[in-house]
Structures are given as structure tokens and as C-alpha cells.
Amino acid sequence: MSKERVSAAPRRRTPAEADQLVAEFEASGLSRREFSQSRGLNISTLDAYRKRRRQARSEKGGTPRWVAVEVQDPKGLRRDAAGSGLALRLARGRRIEVERGFDAATLERLLSVLERA
């Protein structure tokens, strides 16, 4: 008696599906490994989708835009004082401020959402 071995061919995703997966990964806050396992996806496949999306963005956006940054260090302020984090003042009066000990993963998710906007 012979046993037949049936294996499913790897699933081909459309570019839109791949972009959606990358967006979900960026918003998830999970590691690449955790996200890939939760979706039954190889990490290398997720990495390839992410690379393709970055390349498409850089081609579409052209040269990165540099902006001037002013670092303020008010005299008399203790470095360990409460509120001694970072603040970014953006166009149209927008401001992003983080305190010492902020959650870096949350900031990364915020930045990924802002980059897509």
C-alpha cells in the first residue's frame, strides 16, 4: 500500500494583501516572530513584504525631506526632573511629547501610523 503525500503549494498573495499584512504587523506591536506565527507566515516572507513596501515608498516619495531640529537645554533644569523627556513640535501646531521611561513600542506604532498617513 503506498501513501500519497499531499502538500499544499505556498499561497500567493496579491500586493494589496501583502501591504495589508505589513500594516497589520506594524500596528500590532508584536515581534516579527510572534506576528508571523499568529498568521502562519514565514518570517522571511514578512520581511520580503516589508522590504518591498519600503522600496515602493522611497520610490514614490523621492528624496527624504530633512528638517532643522533645535535642541533646547534650559539652564537650571535637573536631568532627572519629571518631564525631562523629548518633545517634537510639528507643522500646524502638532506636538509629540514623551517622558522618561516612555513605552518605546507604543511610540514605534504611532510613528508607523503617521508614516502611512
Secondary structure, DSSP 8 states (H G I E B T S, - for coil): --------------HHHHHHHHHHHHHH---HHHHHHHHT--HHHHHHHHHHHHHHHHHHH-S-----------TT--TTSTT-SEEEE-GGG-EEEE-TT--HHHHHHHHHHHHH-
